[in-house]
Structures are given as structure tokens and as C-alpha cells.
Amino acid sequence: MKCGQCGNAGLEPGFIEDAGEHSRGYARWVEGALARGPLGNARLMGRPKWQVDAYRCPGCGHLELFARQQV
């Protein structure tokens, strides 16, 4: 893969950590606009969720994010 900013080849794989309370340890992308419940939490029930994978350019530091795997 090539960097979308500088064109450098060889992006480094990684992930965006979610370290919040009750987190799964990785970030997720949730389909649709953010809707909040009565306690201010995001409403997630019945919505498709995808694991976010990140790739970092060693040249310029740009991050490319992909959501390919449903969780």
C-alpha cells in the first residue's frame, strides 16, 4: 500500500486503541449518525459495527484507516 498523502510505499500496520471503560481494546466504526441515549451514551443496539485497522506512513506520519472486518 502507498500513503495517500506523500506516496511513500510500505505503510506500517497497527490499530487505534480504545481504552475507555468496558472497551474491547480496539476502535470500531458504527454505521449511521451518532444518536445518544438518556445517559449520554451512543446508541449501538442493532447497528453494524466494524473493527478499525490503521496504517501509518513511516515517511510523513499520515494515518490511513480501514474498516474491513465486522465485529
C-alpha positions in Angstrom: 0.0 0.0 0.0 1.0 3.6 -0.6 0.5 6.6 1.6 -2.4 8.8 0.4 -0.5 12.0 1.3 3.1 11.6 0.2 3.0 8.4 -1.9 5.6 6.5 0.2 5.3 2.7 0.0 5.4 0.4 2.9 2.7 1.6 5.4 3.1 0.1 8.9 0.1 -1.8 10.2 -1.4 -1.0 13.6 -4.6 -0.2 15.4 -6.3 2.7 17.2 -6.7 1.7 20.8 -10.0 2.3 22.7 -9.0 2.3 26.3 -12.4 3.6 27.7 -14.4 1.8 30.4 -15.7 -1.6 29.2 -13.7 -1.2 25.9 -12.8 -4.1 23.7 -9.3 -2.7 23.2 -9.8 -1.5 19.6 -11.8 1.2 17.9 -15.0 0.4 16.0 -16.8 2.2 13.2 -20.6 2.3 13.7 -22.9 2.8 10.7 -25.2 5.8 10.8 -25.2 9.2 12.5 -24.4 9.4 16.3 -27.6 9.0 18.4 -27.3 9.3 22.2 -29.4 7.6 24.9 -30.8 9.2 28.0 -27.4 8.9 29.9 -25.4 10.4 27.0 -24.0 7.1 25.7 -24.0 6.3 22.0 -26.9 4.1 20.9 -25.4 1.0 19.3 -28.2 -1.7 19.5 -28.8 -3.3 16.1 -26.3 -1.2 14.3 -23.5 -2.9 12.3 -20.0 -2.4 13.8 -16.6 -2.8 12.1 -13.1 -3.0 13.6 -10.9 -0.1 12.6 -7.4 -1.0 11.3 -4.8 1.7 11.0 -1.7 2.0 8.8 0.9 4.6 9.4 3.3 6.1 6.9 6.9 6.0 8.2 7.7 8.9 6.0 5.2 11.6 6.9 3.3 10.0 9.8 -0.1 10.1 8.0 -2.7 7.5 9.1 -4.9 5.6 6.8 -7.9 3.9 8.5 -9.8 1.0 7.1 -13.0 -0.8 8.4 -13.0 -4.2 6.7 -13.9 -6.7 9.4 -17.3 -6.7 11.0 -17.4 -7.3 14.8 
